């Protein structure tokens, strides 16, 4: 078996706070991602292009944040969910493993929220592992329809016996997720005791990792003052053993 660590993190476009207290956290987030020591990092609210003030953009001549955050040697995949007056943002996957394929599907349920899923296929020691990153809507009725769309997508695009991880910011703390994803064989890797939002005083779990075709070994939410300052969410990590991979 191969041990694989998956991390999911909503980075809030690399900026913390509002108004005059607003500050760029992308440098700290880069070190945070390195500390995860994760094989697969699933990110939400990642800026691709930002035309606003440069101090709220990634360094390196407006370099996309996914590229900036990726540790050395990682493969990067980014797809846009939302377009704004100042640029765009979406989901990203940073992977130690080579990327075999990628695609994106729009999940927007109404014109006020632009949402999407990012699907990548990774070569994990010769096994094709599918990873889906999502960021669902704020309105429950929208999430119900988006979860139904996610289930249809998995049924249509991913062979039923293939290892699969679905991770991201679901904006939901009820049983909607579990009831929907069990239909495609996905089980939670993160019990509700791992609260992730809001970061300064976490009360609910918006961030989840679901998986099938692999064995859960451990899960954790990093805590401490530094983690509460970088985003409005806390990161979530889960370790799995993937059967059928080379030793």
Secondary structure, DSSP 8 states (H G I E B T S, - for coil): -EEEEEEEEE-GGGEESSGGG-EE-HHHHHHHHHHHT-SEEEEEEEEEEE-S-GGGS-HHHH--HHHHHS-TT-EEEEEEEEEETTEEEEEEEEESSEEEEEEEEE---BTTB--EEEEEEEEETTEEEEEEEEE--SSHHHHHHHHHHHHHHHHHHS-TTS-EEEEEE----SSHHHHHHGGGT-EESS-TTS--BSGGG--B--EEEEEESSEEEEEE---SHHHHHH-SB--EEEEEEETTS--
